[in-house]
């Protein structure tokens, strides 16, 4: 494998990893709210549905 081909492959993988990380960061707020909603629904199902 030529040196330029290796460099290009590394650049492609680095770009792909950066894209995935940015997508996860962008979705982190949604995921956090979703998990909290699931916990609240479970707590409401077993509790008396009071909020303090």
Helices and strands as residue ranges (DSSP letters): H 3-46
